[in-house]
Amino acid sequence: MSGRSPASIRDDVARLVGADRVVDDPTRIARARRDSWVIAVWRSLQATPPPPPACVVRPRSTAEVSAILRYASRERVAVVPFGAGSGVCGGIDPDATSIVVDLGEMRALRAIDGHNLLATAEAGLLGSEFEAALNDAGYSMGHFPQSIALSSVGGWVATRSAGQFSTKYGNIEQMFVAFEAVLPSGEIIRTRAVPRASTGPDLRHLFLGGEGTTGILTEVTFEIHPRPAATERQAIAFPTMRDGLETLRRIVRAGWRPAVLRLYDEIEAGRAFAGAIGASESLLLVLCEGPTALVAAERAAVEATCAEAGGRLVGSGPVESWLHHRNTVPGFEVFLRQGMIVDTIEVATTWDKIDRLYAGVLTAMRAVPGLIVASGHSSHTYPTGTNIYFTFAAKPDDSADIEALYFRIWAAAMEATLAAGGTISHHHGIGRVRREWLPRELGAAYGTLVALQRALDPAGIMNPGALLRPR
Ligand SMILES: Cc1cc2nc3c(=O)[nH]c(=O)nc-3n(C[C@H](O)[C@H](O)[C@H](O)COP(=O)(O)OP(=O)(O)OC[C@H]3O[C@@H](n4cnc5c(N)ncnc54)[C@H](O)[C@@H]3O)c2cc1C
C-alpha cells in the first residue's frame, strides 16, 4: 500500500479529526485489532501477538468518517471498520499500517417512527441498546442474534446477520430499509426509507454482507414491529433428527411461521435438555408470537403436524430454559488455555439436500484425527430449506498444532457442504476463515463481485483480505 510509517499515519489522522479521537489505551487498541474469531483470540494469546494497527480512531460524525476515507484513498492506506468486534470469521485483522475505524462513538438513536414502523440509528449503536429503546416505546425489531449485546446495528448489516426469531421476522436483509454510508472515496450516500422501490438494482445489497469492503455504514434504518400481544411455547421430542427436519419442512410449507423453530440433534438435545427427552431423541423448540388468535391457531397446527410425524409434546420447560440462557456467551479462551479449540460452522441448503448435508458434514469432520465431538442444530427455517449450525471441539496432541487441526476441520466441513450443494455460510459471513471457498461457491459470479468491489474501491483500501482474496 502507501509505504508510510504507522507513526505518520497516526499523526495525519489525529490532525484530520482531532487527537482526542485517536485511541491511546493499549487494551482498547488490542481489542479493536481483532474480532471474536477463535483463531484471532488464539493468536492474541501467543507470546508474540500480531502487531497493533497504525491507529484506532473513533469518529463522532459521518463527516469525520468521510475525512478519514478521503485521506486513506488518497494516500492508499488500508481502513478496517470495527463495529463491536463480535464477528466470528476473521473480518477484522489490520496490519501495522492500517487505520481501524471504530464506530463505537457513533451510537445515537436518531428516531423511532411508530406510525410508519421505522427506526433509525447510527451504525455503532449496540443491538441490545437499540432493542431496549424500542421496547420502552412499545416496539421490537424482532432481530435477536445471540450476540445482541456484543454487536452493532451496522455490523448486523455488514455481516448479513440472522436472529433467533427469524422464521417470523426475517433476517437482517428483510428488516434493512435504508442507510447512510461513506464510500471508499469519502463520498457520502443516502437512500430513502420507503416500503419498496423499483429503482434499478438495490444498493442496500452493496452493504448487506459487504464486510467493510464497500465502504462504512454510518446510519441504518430498520423496520420495527409493535410488541406481540400473545406468546405460546412448546417443545417436541422426535425419534430422529431426520423426523424433525421433515416436520420443519411441513410446518413452513403449510404457511405457518412460528418466530422460533430450533431443532437439536440427539447430541445437543442430550447436552442441554437431558431431563426432558429420552436417550437419542432430537428436540424441537417452538415459540409462536403475534396476535392472540393467530398464535392459538399456529400452536394447534404446529402441534398437530408434529404429532403426525411421530413427535411427542414435552411441554414448555425446554423453551423457557433456552429463553433464559439463549444469550449466554461461551468463552473460547477457557478451552484454548486447555489446548482445545471449539468453534461453530453454520451452513444451509434446500430440503432435498438437507439430510445429505447434515450427515456429510458430520462424517467429514469426524474423520479428522483430533476431533473430539461434532453436533448440529437447525435454527433458521424457510419454505425452501433450512440451516444447520454445527459445533465442534478438537484437541491436538501438541497445542502448537491447534491452527493446523482447526483449518483441517473447517476444510472438511466446507468441502462436504459444497459437495452437498449447500451454501458455505448461512449468517456469520466469510471474513478470512471461509474466503478460499467463496470462489467455489460463486463460480464465475465471484469475478462480478470482485469487479464491483474494485469499482467502488479502486485504491484497494477497504478491509483488504476480508471476504475477497487480497489483490
Ligand atoms: C457469542 C456470539 C454469538 C453470535 N450469534 C450470532 C447470531 O445469533 N446471529 C448472527 O448473525 N451472528 C452472530 N454472531 C456473529 C456476530 O455477532 C455478527 O456477525 C454481528 O453482526 C457482527 O456485528 P459487529 O458489530 O460485532 O461487527 P464487527 O465484528 O465489528 O465487524 C464484522 C464485519 O463487518 C464490518 N463492519 C462492522 N461495522 C461496519 C460498518 N458500520 N460499516 C461497514 N462495515 C462494518 C467489519 O469490518 C467486519 O468485516 C455471534 C457472535 C458471537 C461472538
The ligand as an SDF file (V2000), in Angstrom:
LIG
                    3D

 53 58  0  0  0  0  0  0  0  0999 V2000
  -21.2840  -15.3660   21.0940 C   0  0  0  0  0  0  0  0  0  0  0  0
  -21.6380  -14.9310   19.7110 C   0  0  0  0  0  0  0  0  0  0  0  0
  -22.8860  -15.2100   19.2140 C   0  0  0  0  0  0  0  0  0  0  0  0
  -23.2400  -14.8120   17.9240 C   0  0  0  0  0  0  0  0  0  0  0  0
  -24.5230  -15.0380   17.4840 N   0  0  0  0  0  0  0  0  0  0  0  0
  -24.8920  -14.6030   16.2570 C   0  0  0  0  0  0  0  0  0  0  0  0
  -26.2300  -14.7950   15.8020 C   0  0  0  0  0  0  0  0  0  0  0  0
  -27.0960  -15.3140   16.5030 O   0  0  0  0  0  0  0  0  0  0  0  0
  -26.5350  -14.3410   14.5590 N   0  0  0  0  0  0  0  0  0  0  0  0
  -25.6110  -13.7150   13.7760 C   0  0  0  0  0  0  0  0  0  0  0  0
  -25.9480  -13.3180   12.6680 O   0  0  0  0  0  0  0  0  0  0  0  0
  -24.3430  -13.5470   14.1760 N   0  0  0  0  0  0  0  0  0  0  0  0
  -23.9670  -13.9500   15.4010 C   0  0  0  0  0  0  0  0  0  0  0  0
  -22.6700  -13.7560   15.8220 N   0  0  0  0  0  0  0  0  0  0  0  0
  -21.7010  -13.1130   14.9380 C   0  0  0  0  0  0  0  0  0  0  0  0
  -21.6420  -11.5630   15.0800 C   0  0  0  0  0  0  0  0  0  0  0  0
  -22.2240  -11.1340   16.2900 O   0  0  0  0  0  0  0  0  0  0  0  0
  -22.3450  -10.9310   13.9050 C   0  0  0  0  0  0  0  0  0  0  0  0
  -21.6160  -11.2040   12.7430 O   0  0  0  0  0  0  0  0  0  0  0  0
  -22.5300   -9.4060   14.0500 C   0  0  0  0  0  0  0  0  0  0  0  0
  -23.4290   -8.9720   13.0700 O   0  0  0  0  0  0  0  0  0  0  0  0
  -21.2410   -8.6230   13.9660 C   0  0  0  0  0  0  0  0  0  0  0  0
  -21.5030   -7.2950   14.3830 O   0  0  0  0  0  0  0  0  0  0  0  0
  -20.3350   -6.3910   14.9910 P   0  0  0  0  0  0  0  0  0  0  0  0
  -20.8930   -5.0260   15.1550 O   0  0  0  0  0  0  0  0  0  0  0  0
  -19.7640   -7.0160   16.1990 O   0  0  0  0  0  0  0  0  0  0  0  0
  -19.3270   -6.4250   13.7800 O   0  0  0  0  0  0  0  0  0  0  0  0
  -17.7360   -6.5000   13.7880 P   0  0  0  0  0  0  0  0  0  0  0  0
  -17.2740   -7.7990   14.3250 O   0  0  0  0  0  0  0  0  0  0  0  0
  -17.1950   -5.2750   14.3880 O   0  0  0  0  0  0  0  0  0  0  0  0
  -17.4640   -6.4770   12.2130 O   0  0  0  0  0  0  0  0  0  0  0  0
  -17.9020   -7.5080   11.3800 C   0  0  0  0  0  0  0  0  0  0  0  0
  -17.5290   -7.1620    9.9290 C   0  0  0  0  0  0  0  0  0  0  0  0
  -18.3140   -6.0670    9.4820 O   0  0  0  0  0  0  0  0  0  0  0  0
  -17.5030   -4.9330    9.1900 C   0  0  0  0  0  0  0  0  0  0  0  0
  -18.2150   -3.7720    9.7540 N   0  0  0  0  0  0  0  0  0  0  0  0
  -18.5830   -3.5710   11.0330 C   0  0  0  0  0  0  0  0  0  0  0  0
  -19.2460   -2.4190   11.1550 N   0  0  0  0  0  0  0  0  0  0  0  0
  -19.3100   -1.8720    9.9250 C   0  0  0  0  0  0  0  0  0  0  0  0
  -19.8750   -0.6780    9.4060 C   0  0  0  0  0  0  0  0  0  0  0  0
  -20.5140    0.2190   10.1790 N   0  0  0  0  0  0  0  0  0  0  0  0
  -19.7570   -0.4310    8.0790 N   0  0  0  0  0  0  0  0  0  0  0  0
  -19.1230   -1.3160    7.2630 C   0  0  0  0  0  0  0  0  0  0  0  0
  -18.5630   -2.4630    7.7090 N   0  0  0  0  0  0  0  0  0  0  0  0
  -18.6680   -2.7360    9.0200 C   0  0  0  0  0  0  0  0  0  0  0  0
  -16.1560   -5.2160    9.8310 C   0  0  0  0  0  0  0  0  0  0  0  0
  -15.0910   -4.6210    9.1160 O   0  0  0  0  0  0  0  0  0  0  0  0
  -16.0920   -6.7370    9.7640 C   0  0  0  0  0  0  0  0  0  0  0  0
  -15.6460   -7.1570    8.4980 O   0  0  0  0  0  0  0  0  0  0  0  0
  -22.2930  -14.1490   17.1100 C   0  0  0  0  0  0  0  0  0  0  0  0
  -21.0180  -13.8710   17.6190 C   0  0  0  0  0  0  0  0  0  0  0  0
  -20.6840  -14.2500   18.9030 C   0  0  0  0  0  0  0  0  0  0  0  0
  -19.3230  -13.9250   19.4160 C   0  0  0  0  0  0  0  0  0  0  0  0
  1  2  1  0
  2  3  1  0
  2 52  2  0
  3  4  2  0
  4  5  1  0
  4 50  1  0
  5  6  2  0
  6  7  1  0
  6 13  1  0
  7  8  2  0
  7  9  1  0
  9 10  1  0
 10 11  2  0
 10 12  1  0
 12 13  2  0
 13 14  1  0
 14 15  1  0
 14 50  1  0
 15 16  1  0
 16 17  1  0
 16 18  1  0
 18 19  1  0
 18 20  1  0
 20 21  1  0
 20 22  1  0
 22 23  1  0
 23 24  1  0
 24 25  2  0
 24 26  1  0
 24 27  1  0
 27 28  1  0
 28 29  2  0
 28 30  1  0
 28 31  1  0
 31 32  1  0
 32 33  1  0
 33 34  1  0
 33 48  1  0
 34 35  1  0
 35 36  1  0
 35 46  1  0
 36 37  1  0
 36 45  1  0
 37 38  2  0
 38 39  1  0
 39 40  1  0
 39 45  2  0
 40 41  1  0
 40 42  2  0
 42 43  1  0
 43 44  2  0
 44 45  1  0
 46 47  1  0
 46 48  1  0
 48 49  1  0
 50 51  2  0
 51 52  1  0
 52 53  1  0
M  END
$$$$
